[in-house]
Amino acid sequence: MAQAATVRLNSVVAIEDFDEGSLALDCEHLRLVELNRTARAIVAGVERGLGLSEIAAQLAEEYGQPEDAMHADVTVAVERMVALGILLPLPGGQE
């Protein structure tokens, strides 16, 4: 069963993908942030409406890591992207 997303991409942020990574441009504050492959995968999951547990499960499988450890890493990455304004928390969105 799909879990509800807890964050969403900020509407003032544009993502541009390149060979080795991605850039997130906050068009409102003219701030550019480099996203590594994992951060970009998290944002892509958020854009598809996945919950953090679902994103963590997919990444854990891809990287061959324990799901609980990956969930902790995803949570930290999401908190950082929220602090940078790339992602915004949804009202009542706690997982």
Backbone as a chain_set.jsonl record, in Angstrom:
{"seq": "MAQAATVRLNSVVAIEDFDEGSLALDCEHLRLVELNRTARAIVAGVERGLGLSEIAAQLAEEYGQPEDAMHADVTVAVERMVALGILLPLPGGQE", "coords": {"N": [[0.841, -1.173, 0.0], [0.633, 2.18, -0.863], [2.292, 4.902, 0.669], [1.494, 8.126, 1.946], [2.941, 11.053, 0.576], [5.271, 13.156, 2.267], [6.557, 15.465, 1.79], [7.049, 17.986, -0.747], [8.198, 19.074, -3.988], [9.486, 22.308, -4.101], [7.76, 24.895, -5.668], [9.168, 26.989, -6.789], [11.554, 26.008, -7.514], [13.73, 24.758, -9.931], [14.848, 21.863, -11.584], [17.718, 20.617, -13.099], [19.088, 18.097, -14.984], [22.219, 16.442, -15.396], [25.032, 14.582, -16.749], [26.586, 13.503, -14.534], [25.211, 14.292, -12.278], [22.865, 16.549, -10.762], [21.405, 19.838, -10.852], [19.812, 22.082, -8.671], [17.87, 24.857, -8.939], [16.913, 27.545, -7.165], [14.679, 29.678, -8.041], [13.536, 31.905, -6.928], [15.259, 32.895, -4.943], [17.6, 32.894, -6.267], [19.493, 30.821, -5.909], [21.749, 28.202, -6.249], [22.016, 24.728, -6.082], [23.925, 21.842, -5.917], [22.972, 18.545, -6.684], [23.599, 15.258, -5.757], [23.598, 11.945, -7.198], [21.993, 10.299, -5.558], [20.514, 12.15, -4.015], [19.089, 13.295, -6.093], [17.568, 11.101, -6.877], [15.948, 10.858, -4.651], [14.482, 13.267, -4.804], [13.184, 12.77, -7.239], [11.554, 10.614, -6.486], [9.927, 11.92, -4.635], [8.661, 13.69, -6.392], [7.115, 11.856, -7.755], [5.262, 11.308, -5.879], [5.831, 9.518, -3.838], [6.199, 8.13, -0.543], [8.59, 8.669, 2.134], [9.496, 6.221, 3.175], [8.996, 4.465, 1.085], [10.688, 5.498, -0.884], [13.137, 5.116, 0.411], [13.155, 2.315, 0.554], [13.346, 1.611, -2.163], [15.848, 2.742, -2.808], [17.484, 1.359, -1.016], [17.332, -1.209, -2.032], [18.464, -0.763, -4.562], [21.1, 0.042, -3.884], [21.917, -2.036, -2.309], [21.737, -1.968, 0.485], [20.868, -1.995, 4.037], [17.43, -1.49, 4.757], [16.53, 0.071, 6.95], [18.759, 1.63, 7.629], [19.06, 3.04, 5.26], [16.668, 4.461, 5.267], [17.128, 6.215, 7.384], [19.228, 7.726, 6.267], [17.912, 8.85, 4.032], [15.999, 10.393, 5.349], [17.638, 12.316, 6.632], [18.752, 13.552, 4.358], [16.441, 14.603, 3.155], [15.6, 16.385, 5.165], [17.697, 18.184, 5.0], [17.347, 19.15, 2.375], [14.878, 20.378, 2.711], [15.615, 22.413, 4.493], [17.203, 23.884, 2.763], [15.297, 24.816, 1.066], [14.568, 23.448, -1.195], [12.809, 21.323, -1.088], [9.494, 21.235, 0.259], [7.723, 20.872, 3.309], [4.707, 18.999, 3.635], [1.502, 19.92, 4.927], [0.802, 18.42, 8.015], [2.3, 16.27, 7.294], [3.88, 13.642, 8.309], [5.995, 10.898, 8.653]], "CA": [[0.0, 0.0, 0.0], [1.437, 3.383, -0.991], [2.216, 5.852, 1.761], [1.354, 9.504, 1.5], [4.157, 11.853, 0.557], [5.358, 14.1, 3.387], [7.164, 16.687, 1.262], [6.863, 18.198, -2.184], [9.173, 19.971, -4.595], [9.125, 23.716, -4.042], [7.378, 25.329, -7.015], [10.125, 27.966, -7.317], [12.804, 25.295, -7.774], [13.847, 24.04, -11.203], [15.9, 20.845, -11.539], [18.353, 20.321, -14.384], [19.899, 16.89, -14.874], [23.421, 16.324, -16.205], [25.586, 13.228, -16.726], [27.063, 13.054, -13.228], [24.401, 14.796, -11.173], [21.801, 17.495, -11.096], [21.425, 21.135, -10.181], [18.519, 22.623, -8.262], [17.924, 26.317, -8.949], [15.834, 28.255, -6.469], [14.49, 30.854, -8.9], [13.122, 33.039, -6.099], [16.415, 33.418, -4.213], [18.752, 32.752, -7.157], [20.447, 29.947, -5.228], [22.003, 26.984, -7.009], [22.488, 23.646, -5.218], [24.253, 20.613, -6.642], [22.391, 17.32, -6.137], [24.245, 14.036, -6.222], [22.665, 10.973, -7.795], [21.05, 9.839, -4.544], [19.599, 13.257, -3.724], [18.194, 13.438, -7.245], [16.624, 9.985, -6.814], [14.977, 11.207, -3.611], [13.588, 14.285, -5.366], [12.35, 12.103, -8.248], [10.54, 9.868, -5.754], [8.995, 12.922, -4.107], [7.866, 14.173, -7.53], [6.161, 10.799, -8.101], [4.318, 11.179, -4.787], [6.184, 8.427, -2.939], [6.57, 8.444, 0.826], [10.016, 8.478, 2.394], [9.777, 4.789, 3.351], [9.029, 3.855, -0.257], [11.921, 5.962, -1.521], [14.232, 4.431, 1.091], [13.134, 0.898, 0.156], [13.865, 1.524, -3.526], [17.281, 3.027, -2.781], [18.143, 0.261, -0.307], [17.453, -2.312, -2.992], [19.413, -0.36, -5.608], [22.454, 0.114, -3.354], [22.215, -3.221, -1.517], [21.923, -1.539, 1.871], [19.715, -2.265, 4.897], [16.382, -0.492, 4.567], [16.451, 1.009, 8.075], [19.875, 2.569, 7.494], [18.755, 3.903, 4.123], [15.595, 5.369, 5.689], [17.775, 7.266, 8.177], [19.958, 8.585, 5.328], [16.923, 9.593, 3.249], [15.417, 11.398, 6.247], [18.623, 13.389, 6.79], [18.837, 14.261, 3.073], [15.195, 15.372, 2.979], [15.659, 17.508, 6.103], [18.648, 19.166, 4.451], [16.727, 19.797, 1.213], [13.851, 21.282, 3.245], [16.339, 23.572, 5.02], [17.676, 24.654, 1.609], [14.143, 25.306, 0.312], [14.335, 22.649, -2.396], [11.567, 20.614, -0.786], [8.641, 21.858, 1.272], [6.903, 19.885, 4.027], [3.259, 19.067, 3.451], [0.81, 20.033, 6.217], [0.485, 17.141, 8.647], [3.066, 15.192, 6.657], [4.898, 12.971, 9.113], [6.047, 9.462, 8.352]], "C": [[0.892, 1.245, 0.0], [1.204, 4.301, 0.202], [2.102, 7.246, 1.188], [2.702, 10.204, 1.543], [4.117, 12.846, 1.713], [5.978, 15.428, 2.977], [6.82, 16.803, -0.218], [7.972, 19.109, -2.677], [8.644, 21.395, -4.515], [8.857, 24.205, -5.468], [8.323, 26.361, -7.609], [11.476, 27.335, -7.638], [12.708, 24.563, -9.108], [15.029, 23.079, -11.08], [16.408, 20.608, -12.953], [19.29, 19.145, -14.185], [21.063, 16.923, -15.862], [23.945, 14.904, -16.075], [25.888, 12.729, -15.318], [26.224, 13.519, -12.053], [23.348, 15.747, -11.674], [22.032, 18.799, -10.348], [19.994, 21.535, -9.864], [18.681, 24.132, -8.184], [16.693, 26.858, -8.256], [15.679, 29.586, -7.204], [14.085, 32.094, -8.113], [14.317, 33.701, -5.418], [17.704, 33.344, -5.026], [19.882, 31.971, -6.485], [20.532, 28.649, -6.026], [22.6, 25.942, -6.069], [22.75, 22.428, -6.088], [23.636, 19.419, -5.92], [23.18, 16.134, -6.656], [23.164, 13.069, -6.713], [21.595, 10.519, -6.796], [20.044, 10.923, -4.197], [18.609, 13.44, -4.868], [17.161, 12.312, -7.255], [15.555, 10.248, -5.755], [13.986, 12.226, -4.143], [12.659, 13.663, -6.41], [11.239, 11.299, -7.584], [9.485, 10.791, -5.175], [8.085, 13.422, -5.224], [6.828, 13.143, -7.972], [5.142, 10.559, -6.987], [4.603, 10.048, -3.824], [6.476, 8.954, -1.539], [8.041, 8.148, 1.043], [10.383, 7.009, 2.576], [9.86, 4.079, 2.009], [10.302, 4.241, -0.997], [13.113, 5.223, -0.917], [14.301, 2.964, 0.678], [13.715, 0.723, -1.242], [15.382, 1.747, -3.55], [18.058, 1.915, -2.074], [18.344, -0.924, -1.235], [18.503, -1.994, -4.051], [20.861, -0.409, -5.118], [22.846, -1.102, -2.516], [22.497, -2.911, -0.056], [20.704, -1.907, 2.709], [18.697, -1.124, 4.803], [16.324, 0.515, 5.711], [17.572, 2.041, 8.024], [19.602, 3.547, 6.355], [17.655, 4.903, 4.487], [16.173, 6.521, 6.506], [18.516, 8.246, 7.265], [19.007, 9.443, 4.5], [16.31, 10.697, 4.1], [16.356, 12.58, 6.425], [18.714, 14.218, 5.506], [17.614, 15.126, 2.849], [15.187, 16.575, 3.922], [16.585, 18.598, 5.591], [18.032, 19.89, 3.254], [15.571, 20.704, 1.622], [14.521, 22.549, 3.764], [16.844, 24.483, 3.901], [16.532, 25.215, 0.765], [13.878, 24.558, -0.975], [13.023, 21.886, -2.264], [10.805, 21.384, 0.279], [7.847, 20.778, 1.983], [5.435, 20.095, 3.723], [2.604, 19.192, 4.823], [0.447, 18.663, 6.763], [1.297, 15.994, 8.116], [4.179, 14.675, 7.537], [4.832, 11.503, 8.824], [6.666, 8.729, 9.505]], "O": [[1.821, 1.333, 0.803], [0.081, 4.457, 0.681], [2.56, 7.514, 0.078], [3.506, 9.97, 2.446], [3.046, 13.321, 2.091], [5.93, 16.401, 3.73], [6.363, 15.849, -0.848], [8.605, 19.822, -1.898], [7.482, 21.65, -4.829], [9.653, 23.948, -6.372], [8.289, 26.594, -8.817], [12.427, 28.033, -7.99], [11.743, 23.849, -9.378], [16.078, 23.434, -10.541], [15.625, 20.422, -13.885], [20.176, 19.18, -13.33], [20.921, 17.367, -17.001], [23.355, 14.097, -15.357], [25.475, 11.628, -14.957], [26.523, 13.154, -10.916], [22.989, 15.751, -12.851], [22.753, 18.85, -9.352], [19.085, 21.352, -10.674], [19.533, 24.632, -7.449], [15.568, 26.652, -8.71], [16.469, 30.509, -7.002], [14.272, 33.216, -8.585], [14.38, 34.927, -5.326], [18.776, 33.692, -4.53], [21.043, 32.381, -6.484], [19.516, 28.078, -6.423], [23.56, 26.219, -5.35], [21.908, 22.03, -6.893], [23.758, 19.289, -4.702], [23.406, 16.014, -7.86], [21.97, 13.36, -6.643], [20.427, 10.373, -7.156], [18.848, 10.649, -4.096], [17.429, 13.709, -4.639], [16.002, 12.541, -7.603], [14.39, 9.899, -5.944], [12.778, 12.072, -3.957], [11.474, 13.994, -6.46], [10.104, 11.299, -8.062], [8.293, 10.488, -5.217], [6.877, 13.561, -5.029], [5.78, 13.509, -8.504], [4.26, 9.711, -7.123], [3.72, 9.647, -3.066], [6.94, 10.082, -1.373], [8.669, 7.459, 0.238], [11.47, 6.592, 2.174], [10.696, 3.196, 1.817], [10.919, 3.408, -1.66], [13.993, 4.758, -1.641], [15.391, 2.43, 0.474], [14.487, -0.205, -1.483], [16.109, 1.026, -4.233], [19.165, 1.57, -2.488], [19.396, -1.564, -1.225], [19.327, -2.84, -4.396], [21.749, -0.849, -5.848], [23.986, -1.192, -2.058], [23.378, -3.508, 0.563], [19.62, -2.111, 2.164], [19.062, 0.052, 4.773], [16.093, 1.7, 5.47], [17.351, 3.209, 8.345], [19.881, 4.74, 6.474], [17.702, 6.058, 4.067], [15.76, 7.669, 6.344], [18.442, 9.458, 7.467], [19.263, 10.628, 4.289], [16.121, 11.816, 3.623], [15.918, 13.729, 6.374], [18.749, 15.447, 5.562], [17.734, 16.265, 2.399], [14.806, 17.672, 3.515], [16.299, 19.787, 5.729], [18.174, 21.106, 3.126], [15.307, 21.701, 0.949], [14.04, 23.651, 3.498], [16.906, 25.701, 4.065], [16.768, 26.003, -0.151], [13.046, 24.986, -1.775], [12.232, 21.814, -3.204], [11.395, 22.093, 1.095], [7.344, 19.859, 1.337], [4.974, 21.226, 3.572], [3.105, 18.623, 5.793], [-0.143, 17.842, 6.061], [1.02, 14.842, 8.449], [5.292, 15.201, 7.518], [3.75, 10.919, 8.756], [6.804, 7.507, 9.456]]}, "num_chains": 1, "name": "protein.A"}
